[in-house]
Amino acid sequence: MLLHEQIIEEIKHIPAEKLAEVYDLIHYFRLGLQREKEQQNTARTYPLRGTKIRYSEPTESVALNDWESLR
């Protein structure tokens, strides 16, 4: 049985009055995963002069130049 099917089977055994709580749990868990993935894809953190600065992709060359200047 696929994991997806197992989850659906478990949900069938949850009382109707508790389904809103299960929905909230799943929904906000998924949103958190989505936000985490977006953050990983849009910015990287580079240590610079004792602090951390977040650079987005268009300025990545600036971040790398800053990093190289510390060597």
MMTF fields as JSON, N, C-alpha, C and O atoms, coordinates in Angstrom:
{
  "mmtfVersion": "1.0.0",
  "mmtfProducer": "UNKNOWN",
  "numBonds": 283,
  "numAtoms": 284,
  "numGroups": 71,
  "numChains": 1,
  "numModels": 1,
  "chainsPerModel": [1],
  "groupsPerChain": [71],
  "chainIdList": ["A"],
  "bondAtomList": [4, 2, 8, 6, 12, 10, 16, 14, 20, 18, 24, 22, 28, 26, 32, 30, 36, 34, 40, 38, 44, 42, 48, 46, 52, 50, 56, 54, 60, 58, 64, 62, 68, 66, 72, 70, 76, 74, 80, 78, 84, 82, 88, 86, 92, 90, 96, 94, 100, 98, 104, 102, 108, 106, 112, 110, 116, 114, 120, 118, 124, 122, 128, 126, 132, 130, 136, 134, 140, 138, 144, 142, 148, 146, 152, 150, 156, 154, 160, 158, 164, 162, 168, 166, 172, 170, 176, 174, 180, 178, 184, 182, 188, 186, 192, 190, 196, 194, 200, 198, 204, 202, 208, 206, 212, 210, 216, 214, 220, 218, 224, 222, 228, 226, 232, 230, 236, 234, 240, 238, 244, 242, 248, 246, 252, 250, 256, 254, 260, 258, 264, 262, 268, 266, 272, 270, 276, 274, 280, 278],
  "bondOrderList": [1, 1, 1, 1, 1, 1, 1, 1, 1, 1, 1, 1, 1, 1, 1, 1, 1, 1, 1, 1, 1, 1, 1, 1, 1, 1, 1, 1, 1, 1, 1, 1, 1, 1, 1, 1, 1, 1, 1, 1, 1, 1, 1, 1, 1, 1, 1, 1, 1, 1, 1, 1, 1, 1, 1, 1, 1, 1, 1, 1, 1, 1, 1, 1, 1, 1, 1, 1, 1, 1],
  "groupList": [{"groupName": "MET", "atomNameList": ["N", "CA", "C", "O"], "elementList": ["N", "C", "C", "O"], "formalChargeList": [0, 0, 0, 0], "bondAtomList": [1, 0, 2, 1, 3, 2], "bondOrderList": [1, 1, 2], "singleLetterCode": "M", "chemCompType": "L-PEPTIDE LINKING"}, {"groupName": "LEU", "atomNameList": ["N", "CA", "C", "O"], "elementList": ["N", "C", "C", "O"], "formalChargeList": [0, 0, 0, 0], "bondAtomList": [1, 0, 2, 1, 3, 2], "bondOrderList": [1, 1, 2], "singleLetterCode": "L", "chemCompType": "L-PEPTIDE LINKING"}, {"groupName": "HIS", "atomNameList": ["N", "CA", "C", "O"], "elementList": ["N", "C", "C", "O"], "formalChargeList": [0, 0, 0, 0], "bondAtomList": [1, 0, 2, 1, 3, 2], "bondOrderList": [1, 1, 2], "singleLetterCode": "H", "chemCompType": "L-PEPTIDE LINKING"}, {"groupName": "GLU", "atomNameList": ["N", "CA", "C", "O"], "elementList": ["N", "C", "C", "O"], "formalChargeList": [0, 0, 0, 0], "bondAtomList": [1, 0, 2, 1, 3, 2], "bondOrderList": [1, 1, 2], "singleLetterCode": "E", "chemCompType": "L-PEPTIDE LINKING"}, {"groupName": "GLN", "atomNameList": ["N", "CA", "C", "O"], "elementList": ["N", "C", "C", "O"], "formalChargeList": [0, 0, 0, 0], "bondAtomList": [1, 0, 2, 1, 3, 2], "bondOrderList": [1, 1, 2], "singleLetterCode": "Q", "chemCompType": "L-PEPTIDE LINKING"}, {"groupName": "ILE", "atomNameList": ["N", "CA", "C", "O"], "elementList": ["N", "C", "C", "O"], "formalChargeList": [0, 0, 0, 0], "bondAtomList": [1, 0, 2, 1, 3, 2], "bondOrderList": [1, 1, 2], "singleLetterCode": "I", "chemCompType": "L-PEPTIDE LINKING"}, {"groupName": "LYS", "atomNameList": ["N", "CA", "C", "O"], "elementList": ["N", "C", "C", "O"], "formalChargeList": [0, 0, 0, 0], "bondAtomList": [1, 0, 2, 1, 3, 2], "bondOrderList": [1, 1, 2], "singleLetterCode": "K", "chemCompType": "L-PEPTIDE LINKING"}, {"groupName": "PRO", "atomNameList": ["N", "CA", "C", "O"], "elementList": ["N", "C", "C", "O"], "formalChargeList": [0, 0, 0, 0], "bondAtomList": [1, 0, 2, 1, 3, 2], "bondOrderList": [1, 1, 2], "singleLetterCode": "P", "chemCompType": "L-PEPTIDE LINKING"}, {"groupName": "ALA", "atomNameList": ["N", "CA", "C", "O"], "elementList": ["N", "C", "C", "O"], "formalChargeList": [0, 0, 0, 0], "bondAtomList": [1, 0, 2, 1, 3, 2], "bondOrderList": [1, 1, 2], "singleLetterCode": "A", "chemCompType": "L-PEPTIDE LINKING"}, {"groupName": "VAL", "atomNameList": ["N", "CA", "C", "O"], "elementList": ["N", "C", "C", "O"], "formalChargeList": [0, 0, 0, 0], "bondAtomList": [1, 0, 2, 1, 3, 2], "bondOrderList": [1, 1, 2], "singleLetterCode": "V", "chemCompType": "L-PEPTIDE LINKING"}, {"groupName": "TYR", "atomNameList": ["N", "CA", "C", "O"], "elementList": ["N", "C", "C", "O"], "formalChargeList": [0, 0, 0, 0], "bondAtomList": [1, 0, 2, 1, 3, 2], "bondOrderList": [1, 1, 2], "singleLetterCode": "Y", "chemCompType": "L-PEPTIDE LINKING"}, {"groupName": "ASP", "atomNameList": ["N", "CA", "C", "O"], "elementList": ["N", "C", "C", "O"], "formalChargeList": [0, 0, 0, 0], "bondAtomList": [1, 0, 2, 1, 3, 2], "bondOrderList": [1, 1, 2], "singleLetterCode": "D", "chemCompType": "L-PEPTIDE LINKING"}, {"groupName": "PHE", "atomNameList": ["N", "CA", "C", "O"], "elementList": ["N", "C", "C", "O"], "formalChargeList": [0, 0, 0, 0], "bondAtomList": [1, 0, 2, 1, 3, 2], "bondOrderList": [1, 1, 2], "singleLetterCode": "F", "chemCompType": "L-PEPTIDE LINKING"}, {"groupName": "ARG", "atomNameList": ["N", "CA", "C", "O"], "elementList": ["N", "C", "C", "O"], "formalChargeList": [0, 0, 0, 0], "bondAtomList": [1, 0, 2, 1, 3, 2], "bondOrderList": [1, 1, 2], "singleLetterCode": "R", "chemCompType": "L-PEPTIDE LINKING"}, {"groupName": "GLY", "atomNameList": ["N", "CA", "C", "O"], "elementList": ["N", "C", "C", "O"], "formalChargeList": [0, 0, 0, 0], "bondAtomList": [1, 0, 2, 1, 3, 2], "bondOrderList": [1, 1, 2], "singleLetterCode": "G", "chemCompType": "PEPTIDE LINKING"}, {"groupName": "ASN", "atomNameList": ["N", "CA", "C", "O"], "elementList": ["N", "C", "C", "O"], "formalChargeList": [0, 0, 0, 0], "bondAtomList": [1, 0, 2, 1, 3, 2], "bondOrderList": [1, 1, 2], "singleLetterCode": "N", "chemCompType": "L-PEPTIDE LINKING"}, {"groupName": "THR", "atomNameList": ["N", "CA", "C", "O"], "elementList": ["N", "C", "C", "O"], "formalChargeList": [0, 0, 0, 0], "bondAtomList": [1, 0, 2, 1, 3, 2], "bondOrderList": [1, 1, 2], "singleLetterCode": "T", "chemCompType": "L-PEPTIDE LINKING"}, {"groupName": "SER", "atomNameList": ["N", "CA", "C", "O"], "elementList": ["N", "C", "C", "O"], "formalChargeList": [0, 0, 0, 0], "bondAtomList": [1, 0, 2, 1, 3, 2], "bondOrderList": [1, 1, 2], "singleLetterCode": "S", "chemCompType": "L-PEPTIDE LINKING"}, {"groupName": "TRP", "atomNameList": ["N", "CA", "C", "O"], "elementList": ["N", "C", "C", "O"], "formalChargeList": [0, 0, 0, 0], "bondAtomList": [1, 0, 2, 1, 3, 2], "bondOrderList": [1, 1, 2], "singleLetterCode": "W", "chemCompType": "L-PEPTIDE LINKING"}],
  "groupTypeList": [0, 1, 1, 2, 3, 4, 5, 5, 3, 3, 5, 6, 2, 5, 7, 8, 3, 6, 1, 8, 3, 9, 10, 11, 1, 5, 2, 10, 12, 13, 1, 14, 1, 4, 13, 3, 6, 3, 4, 4, 15, 16, 8, 13, 16, 10, 7, 1, 13, 14, 16, 6, 5, 13, 10, 17, 3, 7, 16, 3, 17, 9, 8, 1, 15, 11, 18, 3, 17, 1, 13],
  "groupIdList": [1, 2, 3, 4, 5, 6, 7, 8, 9, 10, 11, 12, 13, 14, 15, 16, 17, 18, 19, 20, 21, 22, 23, 24, 25, 26, 27, 28, 29, 30, 31, 32, 33, 34, 35, 36, 37, 38, 39, 40, 41, 42, 43, 44, 45, 46, 47, 48, 49, 50, 51, 52, 53, 54, 55, 56, 57, 58, 59, 60, 61, 62, 63, 64, 65, 66, 67, 68, 69, 70, 71],
  "secStructList": [7, 7, 2, 2, 2, 2, 2, 2, 2, 2, 2, 2, 6, 1, 7, 4, 4, 4, 2, 2, 2, 2, 2, 2, 2, 2, 2, 2, 2, 2, 2, 2, 2, 2, 2, 2, 2, 2, 2, 2, 2, 2, 3, 3, 3, 3, 3, 3, 6, 6, 3, 3, 3, 3, 3, 3, 4, 4, 4, 2, 2, 2, 2, 2, 2, 2, 2, 2, 2, 6, 7],
  "xCoordList": [0.846, 0.0, 0.893, 1.843, 0.595, 1.368, 1.145, 0.089, 2.13, 2.031, 0.832, 0.142, 0.592, -0.564, -1.859, -2.713, -1.997, -3.191, -3.275, -4.365, -2.134, -2.13, -2.595, -3.334, -2.16, -2.573, -4.087, -4.77, -4.595, -6.038, -6.81, -7.856, -6.307, -6.961, -6.997, -8.006, -5.913, -5.89, -6.896, -7.571, -7.002, -7.921, -9.367, -10.194, -9.667, -11.025, -11.454, -12.649, -10.503, -10.798, -10.857, -11.073, -10.668, -10.697, -12.137, -12.793, -12.623, -13.997, -14.168, -13.25, -15.349, -15.621, -15.35, -14.879, -15.638, -15.444, -13.958, -13.644, -13.051, -11.612, -10.927, -9.737, -11.655, -11.051, -10.505, -9.514, -11.126, -10.623, -9.22, -8.367, -8.979, -7.654, -6.62, -5.493, -7.009, -6.095, -5.783, -4.637, -6.812, -6.61, -5.621, -4.691, -5.821, -4.917, -3.481, -2.543, -3.321, -1.993, -1.316, -0.175, -2.023, -1.457, -1.222, -0.173, -2.188, -2.094, -0.901, -0.099, -0.783, 0.313, 1.66, 2.684, 1.683, 2.926, 3.4, 4.579, 2.474, 2.813, 3.273, 4.238, 2.599, 3.009, 4.413, 5.207, 4.708, 6.05, 7.11, 8.18, 6.828, 7.769, 7.972, 9.091, 6.88, 6.952, 7.772, 8.607, 7.549, 8.288, 9.773, 10.629, 10.069, 11.461, 12.16, 13.298, 11.487, 12.063, 12.295, 13.335, 11.348, 11.499, 12.671, 13.42, 12.84, 13.948, 15.287, 16.252, 15.35, 16.601, 16.95, 18.127, 15.938, 16.178, 16.456, 16.987, 16.126, 16.243, 17.402, 17.763, 17.995, 19.076, 20.047, 19.695, 21.271, 22.319, 22.949, 22.965, 23.462, 24.1, 25.607, 26.088, 26.339, 27.795, 28.343, 27.92, 29.277, 29.889, 30.77, 31.559, 30.646, 31.404, 31.726, 30.827, 32.992, 33.459, 32.747, 32.349, 32.594, 32.005, 30.49, 29.908, 29.829, 28.371, 27.89, 28.694, 26.606, 26.036, 25.148, 24.288, 25.358, 24.583, 23.938, 24.586, 22.663, 21.959, 22.015, 21.64, 22.479, 22.53, 21.544, 21.466, 20.797, 19.923, 20.723, 21.813, 20.201, 20.919, 21.507, 22.652, 20.787, 21.364, 22.656, 23.464, 22.858, 24.07, 25.066, 25.96, 24.927, 25.796, 27.267, 28.128, 27.561, 28.959, 29.533, 30.712, 28.721, 29.165, 29.508, 30.528, 28.66, 28.908, 30.191, 30.991, 30.395, 31.607, 32.848, 33.892, 32.738, 33.861, 34.176, 35.346, 33.152, 33.361, 34.059, 34.973, 33.611, 34.194, 35.672, 36.52, 35.972, 37.344, 38.236, 39.417, 37.689, 38.503, 38.953, 39.899, 38.284, 38.655, 39.861, 40.485, 40.195, 41.315, 42.632, 43.665],
  "yCoordList": [-1.182, 0.0, 1.247, 1.33, 2.189, 3.418, 4.251, 4.179, 5.023, 5.864, 6.806, 7.035, 7.339, 8.212, 7.491, 8.06, 6.259, 5.465, 5.163, 5.148, 4.923, 4.658, 5.884, 5.765, 7.053, 8.285, 8.475, 8.795, 8.281, 8.406, 7.398, 7.727, 6.196, 5.162, 5.58, 5.383, 6.149, 6.621, 7.744, 7.79, 8.645, 9.774, 9.284, 9.902, 8.194, 7.638, 7.261, 7.22, 6.988, 6.56, 7.726, 7.517, 8.937, 10.113, 10.63, 10.763, 10.92, 11.436, 12.754, 13.572, 12.939, 14.113, 15.421, 16.379, 15.479, 16.729, 17.073, 18.186, 16.152, 16.4, 16.649, 16.96, 16.52, 16.658, 18.057, 18.198, 19.085, 20.45, 20.586, 21.259, 19.96, 20.008, 19.286, 19.756, 18.144, 17.385, 18.188, 18.243, 18.807, 19.628, 20.762, 20.988, 21.474, 22.569, 22.075, 22.718, 20.94, 20.363, 20.104, 20.51, 19.434, 19.092, 20.346, 20.49, 21.246, 22.452, 23.313, 23.711, 23.598, 24.463, 23.764, 24.423, 22.468, 21.714, 21.863, 22.113, 21.709, 21.847, 23.262, 23.439, 24.265, 25.645, 25.91, 26.61, 25.351, 25.498, 24.873, 25.452, 23.707, 23.059, 23.89, 24.03, 24.435, 25.256, 26.517, 26.885, 27.175, 28.392, 28.085, 28.839, 26.983, 26.576, 26.349, 26.778, 25.681, 25.407, 26.701, 26.861, 27.624, 28.904, 29.69, 30.304, 29.681, 30.4, 29.793, 30.518, 28.488, 27.833, 28.156, 28.266, 28.311, 28.568, 30.027, 30.317, 30.951, 32.366, 33.079, 34.168, 32.535, 33.262, 32.292, 31.185, 32.751, 31.994, 32.905, 34.124, 32.334, 33.111, 32.904, 31.772, 34.004, 33.947, 34.649, 35.763, 34.022, 34.711, 35.848, 35.644, 37.023, 38.173, 39.077, 39.602, 39.253, 40.157, 39.948, 40.908, 38.697, 38.371, 38.421, 38.184, 38.723, 38.748, 37.855, 37.356, 37.653, 36.904, 37.849, 38.527, 37.89, 38.732, 37.825, 36.927, 38.052, 37.233, 37.941, 39.108, 37.236, 37.742, 36.952, 35.729, 37.644, 36.931, 36.592, 37.128, 35.725, 35.214, 36.3, 36.149, 37.39, 38.372, 39.007, 39.475, 39.029, 39.651, 38.618, 38.952, 37.397, 36.34, 36.638, 36.343, 37.208, 37.517, 38.51, 38.422, 39.458, 40.401, 39.654, 39.927, 38.719, 37.936, 37.136, 37.086, 36.514, 35.727, 36.61, 36.217, 37.8, 38.74, 39.157, 39.231, 39.431, 39.768, 38.624, 38.841, 37.398, 36.226, 36.084, 35.833, 36.244, 36.126, 37.206, 36.964, 38.387, 39.484, 39.211, 39.834, 38.288, 37.951, 37.031, 36.909, 36.391, 35.443, 36.114, 35.445],
  "zCoordList": [0.0, 0.0, 0.0, 0.778, -0.848, -0.9, 0.358, 0.985, 0.709, 1.899, 1.812, 2.806, 0.644, 0.434, 0.82, 1.5, 0.39, 0.704, 2.199, 2.772, 2.826, 4.26, 5.038, 6.015, 4.6, 5.27, 5.126, 6.099, 3.939, 3.71, 4.558, 5.117, 4.653, 5.466, 6.94, 7.617, 7.429, 8.818, 9.026, 10.055, 8.064, 8.176, 8.262, 8.932, 7.595, 7.636, 9.051, 9.342, 9.927, 11.296, 12.285, 13.478, 11.8, 12.67, 12.731, 11.698, 13.931, 14.06, 13.291, 13.225, 12.717, 11.882, 12.606, 11.991, 13.897, 14.641, 14.839, 15.261, 14.545, 14.68, 13.33, 13.294, 12.241, 10.919, 10.651, 9.936, 11.207, 11.018, 11.609, 11.029, 12.747, 13.371, 12.52, 12.366, 11.972, 11.111, 9.852, 9.405, 9.29, 8.102, 8.394, 7.62, 9.507, 9.867, 10.013, 9.542, 10.664, 10.849, 9.504, 9.283, 8.622, 7.311, 6.477, 5.849, 6.472, 5.659, 6.074, 5.229, 7.361, 7.808, 7.747, 7.568, 7.889, 7.693, 6.253, 6.005, 5.301, 3.886, 3.558, 2.815, 4.1, 3.856, 4.4, 3.772, 5.559, 6.132, 5.246, 5.056, 4.705, 3.79, 2.531, 2.037, 2.021, 0.81, 1.068, 0.242, 2.186, 2.528, 2.703, 2.24, 3.369, 3.574, 2.238, 2.047, 1.323, 0.003, -0.76, -1.399, -0.704, -1.396, -0.84, -1.6, 0.475, 1.094, 0.696, 0.455, 0.627, 0.228, -1.213, -1.556, -2.063, -3.473, -3.79, -4.862, -2.912, -3.249, -2.589, -3.035, -1.567, -0.893, -0.252, 0.155, -0.182, 0.512, 1.544, 1.372, 2.602, 3.649, 3.564, 3.52, 3.542, 3.495, 4.727, 5.035, 5.44, 6.57, 6.053, 5.13, 6.627, 6.152, 7.327, 7.983, 7.585, 8.629, 9.965, 10.626, 10.348, 11.638, 11.683, 12.741, 10.57, 10.534, 9.407, 8.62, 9.325, 8.211, 7.41, 7.971, 6.121, 5.224, 4.2, 3.663, 3.926, 2.933, 1.587, 1.47, 0.593, -0.773, -1.614, -1.504, -2.449, -3.38, -4.637, -4.838, -5.468, -6.634, -7.546, -7.971, -7.873, -8.796, -8.302, -9.104, -6.977, -6.439, -5.932, -5.153, -6.354, -5.849, -6.138, -5.309, -7.284, -7.605, -6.602, -6.261, -6.119, -5.101, -3.824, -3.19, -3.453, -2.239, -2.373, -1.439, -3.514, -3.711, -3.707, -3.185, -4.287, -4.255, -2.828, -2.455, -2.022, -0.608, 0.122, 0.917, -0.165, 0.478, 0.09, 0.947, -1.185, -1.654, -1.051, -0.806, -0.809, -0.274, 1.164, 1.645, 1.848, 3.223, 3.292, 4.346, 2.197, 2.215, 2.231, 2.247]
}
